[in-house]
Amino acid sequence: MSRSTSNLSKQMLSIAPDALIELFEIDFSIMQETSEYFNDLANLNFGDSSIYRFCAMINGSNPIYWQGNSYQPMPIEVEGFEKTGDGKLPRPRIKIANPDGIFSLIFKTNRDFANCKVIRKRTFARFLDADNYLNRNTNEYGENHFGSPDSAAHFPDDIFFVNKKVLESKNLIEFELVSALELEDAVVPARTVLSSYCGWKYRCSIGCNYRGLPIETSDGVSLISGFSQNKSDGGGAIDENLNYNEIQEWNRYGKNGNANNIKGYALGDIVKIISKGATSPYGSTPSLFVCVQAHHVARDHHPFFDSKYWLKDECRKTLDACHLRFSTDLQSINKSNRDSLPFGGFPGTERFPIEG
């Protein structure tokens, strides 16, 4: 038994143990967004990491420090982590304060954080990092009145995934978590046989790997031309001579702008957004947007939030949609040289109906 394990066991069996500290992490690297818009929207500084760390307590006016990471204080309430002996897997719930509906907007534009990993860490107060006892005035470390820091003295991590949103109001949002064994849409084998629906992730290298210009929205609205609501400007059109590799990432300071020279975007401009913290081809697949209304301050109209100014290029997952992207009919747009369609469905199975 290691020294850290021994220290933890002593606290667990103590008549008067220290306060039990609960810390949480949400890994949203599977999402397409960058973290910049969190700050633009509500001064929520998530940092550059794809993992947001938080807790339901506060250290004076400072975060809690553990294992070299800072956990920001946040009004939350959790329940249901207990394990029972009847064989049922726990389905914890987490409630998060929703001031002015800020988190409603963030979750809505990110599929309600579906399948994002949530980790609960637990330790005792005596094992927290020495940074928690730093005197901010003198920049000197104070005394830990509970014990000695020990980053290895903790309970096993509880790992869950966001399953669904079960409650949303102007005051709070509540999510249900599940274990990896109960993840929604997790199937074996990994692909489901459907005759008329493509299961590939659009533009992903593992899948159709489409590398052409935007074609249409999920509702079938053309993104080639005629997408502007203001018909006096000709309806709008993208530059068909643009190469996919020339498409720039969305910049909060505008096209070719910077902090000292803030710009916007013009009608027909195309941008892409790539997740900075993605660790898989699925997470790093870019999302493309077309500007449908010119604006002078880019940060006021983030593509993920403002559909009045931006429309997202999406696939309808049908054979016709695949044909638009990979046929020679629109070769100036899709830049395709393929001899066949990479359709992820199985049209030949249509004559074999599913029997209940």
C-alpha positions as YAML, in Angstrom:
chain: A
units: angstrom
residues:
- id: 1
  name: MET
  ca: [0.00, 0.00, 0.00]
- id: 2
  name: SER
  ca: [1.42, 3.37, -1.03]
- id: 3
  name: ARG
  ca: [1.80, 6.21, 1.42]
- id: 4
  name: SER
  ca: [-0.93, 8.24, -0.34]
- id: 5
  name: THR
  ca: [-3.35, 5.31, -0.18]
- id: 6
  name: SER
  ca: [-2.55, 4.87, 3.49]
- id: 7
  name: ASN
  ca: [-3.20, 8.56, 4.17]
- id: 8
  name: LEU
  ca: [-6.54, 8.37, 2.38]
- id: 9
  name: SER
  ca: [-7.56, 5.23, 4.29]
- id: 10
  name: LYS
  ca: [-6.73, 6.87, 7.62]
- id: 11
  name: GLN
  ca: [-9.01, 9.78, 6.81]
- id: 12
  name: MET
  ca: [-11.81, 7.49, 5.71]
- id: 13
  name: LEU
  ca: [-11.64, 5.58, 9.01]
- id: 14
  name: SER
  ca: [-11.09, 8.64, 11.18]
- id: 15
  name: ILE
  ca: [-13.71, 9.52, 13.80]
- id: 16
  name: ALA
  ca: [-13.47, 13.16, 12.75]
- id: 17
  name: PRO
  ca: [-12.36, 13.28, 9.10]
- id: 18
  name: ASP
  ca: [-11.69, 16.51, 7.23]
- id: 19
  name: ALA
  ca: [-14.18, 18.04, 4.85]
- id: 20
  name: LEU
  ca: [-14.70, 15.98, 1.70]
- id: 21
  name: ILE
  ca: [-14.00, 18.08, -1.40]
- id: 22
  name: GLU
  ca: [-15.88, 17.41, -4.66]
- id: 23
  name: LEU
  ca: [-14.39, 18.72, -7.90]
- id: 24
  name: PHE
  ca: [-15.74, 18.41, -11.44]
- id: 25
  name: GLU
  ca: [-14.40, 18.48, -14.98]
- id: 26
  name: ILE
  ca: [-16.27, 18.72, -18.28]
- id: 27
  name: ASP
  ca: [-14.39, 17.76, -21.41]
- id: 28
  name: PHE
  ca: [-16.02, 19.50, -24.38]
- id: 29
  name: SER
  ca: [-13.26, 18.72, -26.90]
- id: 30
  name: ILE
  ca: [-15.81, 16.82, -29.02]
- id: 31
  name: MET
  ca: [-17.55, 20.10, -29.79]
- id: 32
  name: GLN
  ca: [-16.70, 22.19, -32.84]
- id: 33
  name: GLU
  ca: [-16.42, 25.57, -31.15]
- id: 34
  name: THR
  ca: [-13.38, 27.44, -29.97]
- id: 35
  name: SER
  ca: [-13.40, 28.81, -26.45]
- id: 36
  name: GLU
  ca: [-13.10, 32.46, -27.50]
- id: 37
  name: TYR
  ca: [-16.84, 33.02, -27.90]
- id: 38
  name: PHE
  ca: [-17.49, 32.09, -24.26]
- id: 39
  name: ASN
  ca: [-15.54, 35.19, -23.28]
- id: 40
  name: ASP
  ca: [-17.16, 37.32, -25.98]
- id: 41
  name: LEU
  ca: [-20.65, 36.28, -24.96]
- id: 42
  name: ALA
  ca: [-20.58, 36.66, -21.19]
- id: 43
  name: ASN
  ca: [-17.00, 37.20, -20.02]
- id: 44
  name: LEU
  ca: [-16.77, 33.48, -19.19]
- id: 45
  name: ASN
  ca: [-13.08, 32.72, -19.41]
- id: 46
  name: PHE
  ca: [-12.76, 29.00, -20.08]
- id: 47
  name: GLY
  ca: [-9.09, 29.36, -20.99]
- id: 48
  name: ASP
  ca: [-7.38, 27.57, -23.84]
- id: 49
  name: SER
  ca: [-8.01, 24.08, -22.49]
- id: 50
  name: SER
  ca: [-10.88, 21.96, -23.80]
- id: 51
  name: ILE
  ca: [-11.54, 20.87, -20.21]
- id: 52
  name: TYR
  ca: [-13.50, 23.17, -17.92]
- id: 53
  name: ARG
  ca: [-12.91, 22.58, -14.20]
- id: 54
  name: PHE
  ca: [-15.33, 23.79, -11.54]
- id: 55
  name: CYS
  ca: [-16.62, 23.09, -8.05]
- id: 56
  name: ALA
  ca: [-19.49, 24.13, -5.79]
- id: 57
  name: MET
  ca: [-17.29, 25.86, -3.22]
- id: 58
  name: ILE
  ca: [-15.01, 28.85, -3.01]
- id: 59
  name: ASN
  ca: [-11.65, 29.52, -1.40]
- id: 60
  name: GLY
  ca: [-12.18, 33.08, -0.21]
- id: 61
  name: SER
  ca: [-12.46, 34.80, -3.57]
- id: 62
  name: ASN
  ca: [-10.20, 32.28, -5.30]
- id: 63
  name: PRO
  ca: [-10.66, 28.92, -7.01]
- id: 64
  name: ILE
  ca: [-9.79, 25.56, -5.46]
- id: 65
  name: TYR
  ca: [-6.40, 24.16, -6.52]
- id: 66
  name: TRP
  ca: [-5.89, 20.41, -6.88]
- id: 67
  name: GLN
  ca: [-3.26, 18.41, -8.75]
- id: 68
  name: GLY
  ca: [-1.92, 21.61, -10.27]
- id: 69
  name: ASN
  ca: [-5.27, 22.64, -11.76]
- id: 70
  name: SER
  ca: [-7.66, 25.38, -10.66]
- id: 71
  name: TYR
  ca: [-11.36, 24.64, -10.19]
- id: 72
  name: GLN
  ca: [-13.54, 27.70, -10.62]
- id: 73
  name: PRO
  ca: [-16.39, 28.27, -8.13]
- id: 74
  name: MET
  ca: [-19.75, 27.74, -9.77]
- id: 75
  name: PRO
  ca: [-23.31, 27.43, -8.38]
- id: 76
  name: ILE
  ca: [-24.08, 23.75, -8.99]
- id: 77
  name: GLU
  ca: [-25.90, 20.90, -7.29]
- id: 78
  name: VAL
  ca: [-25.30, 17.20, -7.92]
- id: 79
  name: GLU
  ca: [-27.05, 14.02, -6.82]
- id: 80
  name: GLY
  ca: [-27.33, 10.35, -7.70]
- id: 81
  name: PHE
  ca: [-23.67, 9.28, -7.71]
- id: 82
  name: GLU
  ca: [-24.36, 6.57, -5.12]
- id: 83
  name: LYS
  ca: [-23.92, 2.97, -6.20]
- id: 84
  name: THR
  ca: [-26.40, 0.32, -5.07]
- id: 85
  name: GLY
  ca: [-26.19, -3.45, -4.85]
- id: 86
  name: ASP
  ca: [-29.13, -4.19, -7.15]
- id: 87
  name: GLY
  ca: [-27.02, -4.11, -10.30]
- id: 88
  name: LYS
  ca: [-28.41, -0.84, -11.64]
- id: 89
  name: LEU
  ca: [-25.93, 1.69, -12.92]
- id: 90
  name: PRO
  ca: [-26.21, 5.16, -11.34]
- id: 91
  name: ARG
  ca: [-27.57, 8.03, -13.42]
- id: 92
  name: PRO
  ca: [-26.38, 11.15, -11.61]
- id: 93
  name: ARG
  ca: [-27.90, 14.56, -12.23]
- id: 94
  name: ILE
  ca: [-26.15, 17.90, -12.22]
- id: 95
  name: LYS
  ca: [-27.89, 21.26, -11.89]
- id: 96
  name: ILE
  ca: [-26.13, 24.40, -13.12]
- id: 97
  name: ALA
  ca: [-27.24, 27.98, -12.49]
- id: 98
  name: ASN
  ca: [-28.41, 29.71, -15.66]
- id: 99
  name: PRO
  ca: [-28.12, 33.49, -15.12]
- id: 100
  name: ASP
  ca: [-29.92, 35.45, -17.84]
- id: 101
  name: GLY
  ca: [-30.13, 32.30, -19.96]
- id: 102
  name: ILE
  ca: [-26.43, 32.47, -20.82]
- id: 103
  name: PHE
  ca: [-25.86, 28.72, -20.51]
- id: 104
  name: SER
  ca: [-29.09, 27.98, -22.39]
- id: 105
  name: LEU
  ca: [-27.58, 29.62, -25.45]
- id: 106
  name: ILE
  ca: [-24.25, 27.85, -25.05]
- id: 107
  name: PHE
  ca: [-25.79, 24.40, -24.58]
- id: 108
  name: LYS
  ca: [-28.35, 24.86, -27.36]
- id: 109
  name: THR
  ca: [-25.69, 25.59, -29.95]
- id: 110
  name: ASN
  ca: [-23.61, 22.62, -28.79]
- id: 111
  name: ARG
  ca: [-26.16, 19.81, -28.89]
- id: 112
  name: ASP
  ca: [-26.81, 20.25, -25.15]
- id: 113
  name: PHE
  ca: [-23.26, 18.95, -24.50]
- id: 114
  name: ALA
  ca: [-24.46, 15.45, -25.46]
- id: 115
  name: ASN
  ca: [-21.77, 12.78, -24.86]
- id: 116
  name: CYS
  ca: [-19.35, 15.24, -23.24]
- id: 117
  name: LYS
  ca: [-17.29, 13.56, -20.54]
- id: 118
  name: VAL
  ca: [-17.89, 14.60, -16.92]
- id: 119
  name: ILE
  ca: [-15.40, 13.57, -14.21]
- id: 120
  name: ARG
  ca: [-16.03, 13.84, -10.48]
- id: 121
  name: LYS
  ca: [-12.90, 13.97, -8.30]
- id: 122
  name: ARG
  ca: [-13.00, 13.60, -4.52]
- id: 123
  name: THR
  ca: [-10.39, 14.16, -1.86]
- id: 124
  name: PHE
  ca: [-10.11, 15.53, 1.65]
- id: 125
  name: ALA
  ca: [-9.28, 19.16, 2.47]
- id: 126
  name: ARG
  ca: [-5.93, 18.24, 4.02]
- id: 127
  name: PHE
  ca: [-4.63, 16.90, 0.71]
- id: 128
  name: LEU
  ca: [-5.35, 20.00, -1.39]
- id: 129
  name: ASP
  ca: [-2.48, 21.85, -3.10]
- id: 130
  name: ALA
  ca: [-0.43, 24.39, -1.17]
- id: 131
  name: ASP
  ca: [-1.65, 27.08, -3.60]
- id: 132
  name: ASN
  ca: [-4.94, 27.14, -1.68]
- id: 133
  name: TYR
  ca: [-3.15, 28.67, 1.29]
- id: 134
  name: LEU
  ca: [-1.23, 31.32, -0.62]
- id: 135
  name: ASN
  ca: [-1.36, 34.82, 0.88]
- id: 136
  name: ARG
  ca: [-2.36, 36.94, -2.12]
- id: 137
  name: ASN
  ca: [-1.02, 40.10, -0.49]
- id: 138
  name: THR
  ca: [2.47, 38.88, 0.33]
- id: 139
  name: ASN
  ca: [2.58, 36.09, -2.27]
- id: 140
  name: GLU
  ca: [3.77, 33.73, 0.46]
- id: 141
  name: TYR
  ca: [2.42, 30.31, 1.26]
- id: 142
  name: GLY
  ca: [0.39, 30.07, 4.44]
- id: 143
  name: GLU
  ca: [-0.10, 27.11, 6.73]
- id: 144
  name: ASN
  ca: [-2.34, 24.18, 5.90]
- id: 145
  name: HIS
  ca: [-4.17, 23.71, 9.20]
- id: 146
  name: PHE
  ca: [-5.61, 20.37, 8.09]
- id: 147
  name: GLY
  ca: [-2.54, 18.40, 6.99]
- id: 148
  name: SER
  ca: [-0.06, 18.13, 4.13]
- id: 149
  name: PRO
  ca: [-0.75, 18.35, 0.37]
- id: 150
  name: ASP
  ca: [-0.87, 14.97, -1.36]
- id: 151
  name: SER
  ca: [-2.04, 14.95, -4.98]
- id: 152
  name: ALA
  ca: [-2.20, 11.16, -5.09]
- id: 153
  name: ALA
  ca: [-4.49, 10.80, -2.06]
- id: 154
  name: HIS
  ca: [-7.94, 10.73, -3.60]
- id: 155
  name: PHE
  ca: [-10.86, 8.47, -4.35]
- id: 156
  name: PRO
  ca: [-11.08, 6.82, -7.79]
- id: 157
  name: ASP
  ca: [-12.45, 9.22, -10.40]
- id: 158
  name: ASP
  ca: [-16.12, 8.86, -11.27]
- id: 159
  name: ILE
  ca: [-16.41, 9.13, -15.07]
- id: 160
  name: PHE
  ca: [-19.76, 9.78, -16.71]
- id: 161
  name: PHE
  ca: [-21.11, 11.28, -19.92]
- id: 162
  name: VAL
  ca: [-23.87, 13.80, -20.54]
- id: 163
  name: ASN
  ca: [-26.90, 11.82, -21.67]
- id: 164
  name: LYS
  ca: [-29.62, 14.45, -21.99]
- id: 165
  name: LYS
  ca: [-30.98, 17.71, -20.69]
- id: 166
  name: VAL
  ca: [-33.92, 17.01, -18.40]
- id: 167
  name: LEU
  ca: [-34.82, 20.51, -17.21]
- id: 168
  name: GLU
  ca: [-34.24, 24.05, -18.39]
- id: 169
  name: SER
  ca: [-35.54, 27.29, -16.94]
- id: 170
  name: LYS
  ca: [-34.41, 30.89, -16.61]
- id: 171
  name: ASN
  ca: [-32.77, 29.95, -13.29]
- id: 172
  name: LEU
  ca: [-31.10, 26.58, -13.88]
- id: 173
  name: ILE
  ca: [-30.35, 23.74, -16.27]
- id: 174
  name: GLU
  ca: [-30.32, 20.09, -15.21]
- id: 175
  name: PHE
  ca: [-28.54, 17.25, -17.01]
- id: 176
  name: GLU
  ca: [-28.65, 13.51, -16.64]
- id: 177
  name: LEU
  ca: [-25.33, 11.65, -16.75]
- id: 178
  name: VAL
  ca: [-24.72, 8.03, -17.70]
- id: 179
  name: SER
  ca: [-21.80, 5.64, -17.69]
- id: 180
  name: ALA
  ca: [-19.97, 4.65, -20.89]
- id: 181
  name: LEU
  ca: [-22.09, 1.48, -21.00]
- id: 182
  name: GLU
  ca: [-25.28, 3.50, -21.45]
- id: 183
  name: LEU
  ca: [-24.16, 6.14, -23.93]
- id: 184
  name: GLU
  ca: [-26.83, 7.22, -26.38]
- id: 185
  name: ASP
  ca: [-26.19, 6.19, -30.01]
- id: 186
  name: ALA
  ca: [-23.39, 3.84, -28.96]
- id: 187
  name: VAL
  ca: [-24.01, 0.66, -30.95]
- id: 188
  name: VAL
  ca: [-22.14, -2.53, -31.80]
- id: 189
  name: PRO
  ca: [-21.25, -2.84, -34.58]
- id: 190
  name: ALA
  ca: [-20.50, 0.85, -34.91]
- id: 191
  name: ARG
  ca: [-22.51, 1.36, -38.11]
- id: 192
  name: THR
  ca: [-26.24, 0.82, -38.44]
- id: 193
  name: VAL
  ca: [-27.51, -0.46, -41.78]
- id: 194
  name: LEU
  ca: [-29.94, 2.12, -43.21]
- id: 195
  name: SER
  ca: [-31.00, 2.17, -46.84]
- id: 196
  name: SER
  ca: [-31.64, 5.87, -47.45]
- id: 197
  name: TYR
  ca: [-29.69, 7.67, -44.73]
- id: 198
  name: CYS
  ca: [-25.94, 8.32, -44.64]
- id: 199
  name: GLY
  ca: [-24.28, 7.61, -41.31]
- id: 200
  name: TRP
  ca: [-20.98, 9.30, -42.06]
- id: 201
  name: LYS
  ca: [-19.97, 12.47, -40.27]
- id: 202
  name: TYR
  ca: [-20.03, 15.23, -42.87]
- id: 203
  name: ARG
  ca: [-16.58, 16.36, -44.06]
- id: 204
  name: CYS
  ca: [-14.81, 13.96, -41.67]
- id: 205
  name: SER
  ca: [-11.70, 12.19, -42.95]
- id: 206
  name: ILE
  ca: [-13.25, 8.96, -41.66]
- id: 207
  name: GLY
  ca: [-16.31, 9.07, -43.86]
- id: 208
  name: CYS
  ca: [-17.16, 11.09, -46.95]
- id: 209
  name: ASN
  ca: [-14.13, 13.39, -46.57]
- id: 210
  name: TYR
  ca: [-15.82, 16.12, -48.61]
- id: 211
  name: ARG
  ca: [-13.38, 18.97, -49.24]
- id: 212
  name: GLY
  ca: [-15.40, 21.26, -51.48]
- id: 213
  name: LEU
  ca: [-17.12, 24.60, -50.93]
- id: 214
  name: PRO
  ca: [-20.43, 24.97, -49.04]
- id: 215
  name: ILE
  ca: [-23.47, 23.61, -50.88]
- id: 216
  name: GLU
  ca: [-26.59, 23.96, -48.73]
- id: 217
  name: THR
  ca: [-28.01, 23.97, -45.21]
- id: 218
  name: SER
  ca: [-29.68, 21.02, -43.50]
- id: 219
  name: ASP
  ca: [-33.02, 22.48, -44.70]
- id: 220
  name: GLY
  ca: [-31.89, 22.52, -48.32]
- id: 221
  name: VAL
  ca: [-31.25, 26.28, -48.55]
- id: 222
  name: SER
  ca: [-28.62, 26.89, -51.22]
- id: 223
  name: LEU
  ca: [-25.32, 28.37, -50.05]
- id: 224
  name: ILE
  ca: [-24.01, 28.81, -53.57]
- id: 225
  name: SER
  ca: [-26.16, 31.81, -54.43]
- id: 226
  name: GLY
  ca: [-29.43, 33.50, -53.54]
- id: 227
  name: PHE
  ca: [-29.05, 33.04, -49.79]
- id: 228
  name: SER
  ca: [-29.35, 36.70, -48.76]
- id: 229
  name: GLN
  ca: [-32.69, 37.90, -47.41]
- id: 230
  name: ASN
  ca: [-31.97, 41.31, -48.91]
- id: 231
  name: LYS
  ca: [-32.58, 40.73, -52.61]
- id: 232
  name: SER
  ca: [-31.45, 44.25, -53.47]
- id: 233
  name: ASP
  ca: [-27.85, 43.06, -53.20]
- id: 234
  name: GLY
  ca: [-28.40, 40.37, -55.82]
- id: 235
  name: GLY
  ca: [-29.17, 37.60, -53.35]
- id: 236
  name: GLY
  ca: [-25.54, 36.90, -52.52]
- id: 237
  name: ALA
  ca: [-23.11, 34.38, -53.95]
- id: 238
  name: ILE
  ca: [-19.91, 32.67, -52.87]
- id: 239
  name: ASP
  ca: [-16.64, 32.84, -54.79]
- id: 240
  name: GLU
  ca: [-16.69, 29.63, -56.83]
- id: 241
  name: ASN
  ca: [-13.00, 30.05, -57.64]
- id: 242
  name: LEU
  ca: [-12.05, 29.80, -53.98]
- id: 243
  name: ASN
  ca: [-10.07, 26.71, -53.02]
- id: 244
  name: TYR
  ca: [-11.02, 24.78, -49.89]
- id: 245
  name: ASN
  ca: [-7.53, 25.18, -48.44]
- id: 246
  name: GLU
  ca: [-7.83, 28.94, -48.81]
- id: 247
  name: ILE
  ca: [-10.83, 29.18, -46.48]
- id: 248
  name: GLN
  ca: [-9.78, 31.02, -43.33]
- id: 249
  name: GLU
  ca: [-10.83, 30.25, -39.78]
- id: 250
  name: TRP
  ca: [-13.38, 32.60, -38.27]
- id: 251
  name: ASN
  ca: [-11.63, 35.50, -36.56]
- id: 252
  name: ARG
  ca: [-13.27, 37.43, -33.74]
- id: 253
  name: TYR
  ca: [-11.56, 40.55, -35.16]
- id: 254
  name: GLY
  ca: [-12.96, 40.01, -38.65]
- id: 255
  name: LYS
  ca: [-11.50, 39.04, -42.00]
- id: 256
  name: ASN
  ca: [-7.79, 39.94, -41.99]
- id: 257
  name: GLY
  ca: [-8.40, 41.94, -38.80]
- id: 258
  name: ASN
  ca: [-6.59, 42.08, -35.47]
- id: 259
  name: ALA
  ca: [-7.00, 43.61, -32.03]
- id: 260
  name: ASN
  ca: [-5.87, 47.01, -33.32]
- id: 261
  name: ASN
  ca: [-7.83, 46.84, -36.56]
- id: 262
  name: ILE
  ca: [-11.30, 45.38, -35.95]
- id: 263
  name: LYS
  ca: [-13.18, 44.36, -39.08]
- id: 264
  name: GLY
  ca: [-16.21, 42.34, -40.07]
- id: 265
  name: TYR
  ca: [-17.27, 40.05, -42.90]
- id: 266
  name: ALA
  ca: [-18.85, 40.69, -46.29]
- id: 267
  name: LEU
  ca: [-21.79, 38.95, -47.90]
- id: 268
  name: GLY
  ca: [-20.67, 35.60, -49.32]
- id: 269
  name: ASP
  ca: [-17.55, 35.24, -47.18]
- id: 270
  name: ILE
  ca: [-16.81, 31.66, -46.11]
- id: 271
  name: VAL
  ca: [-15.21, 30.76, -42.78]
- id: 272
  name: LYS
  ca: [-14.45, 27.55, -40.94]
- id: 273
  name: ILE
  ca: [-14.31, 26.72, -37.25]
- id: 274
  name: ILE
  ca: [-12.14, 23.89, -35.94]
- id: 275
  name: SER
  ca: [-12.10, 22.57, -32.39]
- id: 276
  name: LYS
  ca: [-8.72, 23.41, -30.84]
- id: 277
  name: GLY
  ca: [-8.71, 20.60, -28.29]
- id: 278
  name: ALA
  ca: [-10.04, 17.74, -30.41]
- id: 279
  name: THR
  ca: [-8.16, 14.46, -30.13]
- id: 280
  name: SER
  ca: [-9.96, 12.49, -32.87]
- id: 281
  name: PRO
  ca: [-10.81, 13.00, -36.56]
- id: 282
  name: TYR
  ca: [-14.48, 13.32, -35.60]
- id: 283
  name: GLY
  ca: [-13.83, 16.19, -33.21]
- id: 284
  name: SER
  ca: [-11.38, 17.99, -35.48]
- id: 285
  name: THR
  ca: [-13.69, 18.02, -38.50]
- id: 286
  name: PRO
  ca: [-14.21, 21.66, -39.53]
- id: 287
  name: SER
  ca: [-17.60, 23.38, -39.67]
- id: 288
  name: LEU
  ca: [-18.09, 25.81, -42.58]
- id: 289
  name: PHE
  ca: [-20.31, 28.89, -42.55]
- id: 290
  name: VAL
  ca: [-21.38, 31.38, -45.21]
- id: 291
  name: CYS
  ca: [-21.97, 35.03, -44.37]
- id: 292
  name: VAL
  ca: [-25.52, 35.93, -45.44]
- id: 293
  name: GLN
  ca: [-25.48, 39.48, -44.10]
- id: 294
  name: ALA
  ca: [-22.53, 41.84, -44.07]
- id: 295
  name: HIS
  ca: [-21.40, 43.25, -40.71]
- id: 296
  name: HIS
  ca: [-18.59, 45.46, -39.45]
- id: 297
  name: VAL
  ca: [-17.83, 43.91, -36.01]
- id: 298
  name: ALA
  ca: [-17.22, 40.16, -36.27]
- id: 299
  name: ARG
  ca: [-17.32, 39.33, -32.55]
- id: 300
  name: ASP
  ca: [-20.92, 40.57, -32.30]
- id: 301
  name: HIS
  ca: [-22.10, 37.85, -34.68]
- id: 302
  name: HIS
  ca: [-20.52, 34.49, -33.91]
- id: 303
  name: PRO
  ca: [-21.42, 31.91, -36.61]
- id: 304
  name: PHE
  ca: [-22.62, 29.34, -34.08]
- id: 305
  name: PHE
  ca: [-25.03, 31.76, -32.46]
- id: 306
  name: ASP
  ca: [-26.23, 34.19, -35.11]
- id: 307
  name: SER
  ca: [-28.14, 32.47, -37.93]
- id: 308
  name: LYS
  ca: [-29.29, 35.90, -39.14]
- id: 309
  name: TYR
  ca: [-25.75, 36.62, -40.29]
- id: 310
  name: TRP
  ca: [-24.34, 33.13, -40.87]
- id: 311
  name: LEU
  ca: [-25.68, 29.87, -42.31]
- id: 312
  name: LYS
  ca: [-23.95, 26.57, -41.66]
- id: 313
  name: ASP
  ca: [-23.05, 24.18, -44.45]
- id: 314
  name: GLU
  ca: [-24.61, 20.82, -43.60]
- id: 315
  name: CYS
  ca: [-25.52, 17.63, -45.40]
- id: 316
  name: ARG
  ca: [-29.09, 16.31, -45.54]
- id: 317
  name: LYS
  ca: [-27.66, 12.77, -45.40]
- id: 318
  name: THR
  ca: [-29.57, 11.65, -48.50]
- id: 319
  name: LEU
  ca: [-28.36, 10.20, -51.78]
- id: 320
  name: ASP
  ca: [-29.39, 13.39, -53.58]
- id: 321
  name: ALA
  ca: [-27.34, 15.50, -51.15]
- id: 322
  name: CYS
  ca: [-24.33, 13.25, -51.73]
- id: 323
  name: HIS
  ca: [-24.80, 13.59, -55.48]
- id: 324
  name: LEU
  ca: [-24.70, 17.39, -55.20]
- id: 325
  name: ARG
  ca: [-21.31, 17.24, -53.54]
- id: 326
  name: PHE
  ca: [-19.56, 14.55, -55.53]
- id: 327
  name: SER
  ca: [-21.07, 14.60, -59.02]
- id: 328
  name: THR
  ca: [-19.54, 16.50, -61.93]
- id: 329
  name: ASP
  ca: [-22.65, 18.73, -62.19]
- id: 330
  name: LEU
  ca: [-21.16, 21.20, -59.68]
- id: 331
  name: GLN
  ca: [-17.49, 20.44, -60.19]
- id: 332
  name: SER
  ca: [-16.53, 24.12, -59.92]
- id: 333
  name: ILE
  ca: [-17.94, 24.03, -56.37]
- id: 334
  name: ASN
  ca: [-17.21, 20.56, -55.06]
- id: 335
  name: LYS
  ca: [-13.81, 20.15, -56.79]
- id: 336
  name: SER
  ca: [-14.52, 16.42, -56.90]
- id: 337
  name: ASN
  ca: [-12.70, 13.94, -59.09]
- id: 338
  name: ARG
  ca: [-14.32, 10.83, -57.64]
- id: 339
  name: ASP
  ca: [-15.76, 8.11, -59.85]
- id: 340
  name: SER
  ca: [-18.32, 7.03, -57.24]
- id: 341
  name: LEU
  ca: [-20.38, 8.49, -54.42]
- id: 342
  name: PRO
  ca: [-19.10, 7.87, -50.86]
- id: 343
  name: PHE
  ca: [-22.69, 7.48, -49.63]
- id: 344
  name: GLY
  ca: [-22.76, 5.96, -46.16]
- id: 345
  name: GLY
  ca: [-26.16, 4.32, -46.53]
- id: 346
  name: PHE
  ca: [-26.99, 0.95, -48.03]
- id: 347
  name: PRO
  ca: [-29.54, 1.55, -50.85]
- id: 348
  name: GLY
  ca: [-29.51, -2.13, -51.79]
- id: 349
  name: THR
  ca: [-31.15, -3.08, -48.51]
- id: 350
  name: GLU
  ca: [-34.32, -1.11, -49.24]
- id: 351
  name: ARG
  ca: [-35.99, -4.21, -50.64]
- id: 352
  name: PHE
  ca: [-35.43, -5.99, -47.33]
- id: 353
  name: PRO
  ca: [-37.82, -4.28, -44.89]
- id: 354
  name: ILE
  ca: [-37.21, -4.41, -41.16]
- id: 355
  name: GLU
  ca: [-39.48, -6.96, -39.53]
- id: 356
  name: GLY
  ca: [-40.61, -6.23, -35.99]
...
